Amino acid sequence: MKSIIFKSHPAYHDQPSTLCTTYPKQRDLTLLEYKMTFEDFLQVRSMVQGYSRTLDDESKLDIFLNNMKYADYINRVARDERRVVA
């Protein structure tokens, strides 16, 4: 069990910060696959660098939306909804 963890866990990687240098992009992924990939990236980044690991953070949500396949449309539609407090 330990040998599996040592090979794959970021805490045992020689340079763990290199595992999370660029945010993922949607490209050919479905929206659900992209969201899961993005959240996995945030979890690794939070473990290695101590940053927020959820999309509740406004800046992380901005990056998530801007890296989507139809980012221009999504940002235009979501802009008004994000301003409403409710």
CORRA-V898615 format. One line per field, one symbol per residue. psi: psi as a letter, one per 30 degrees, with the letter a starting at -180 (. if undefined). Layout:
psi=???
This chain:
psi=eeeeeeffkffgkeiffffhekkllecglleeeeeeeeeeeeeeeeeefglkglgfkeeeeeeeefgleheeeeeeefeeeffke.
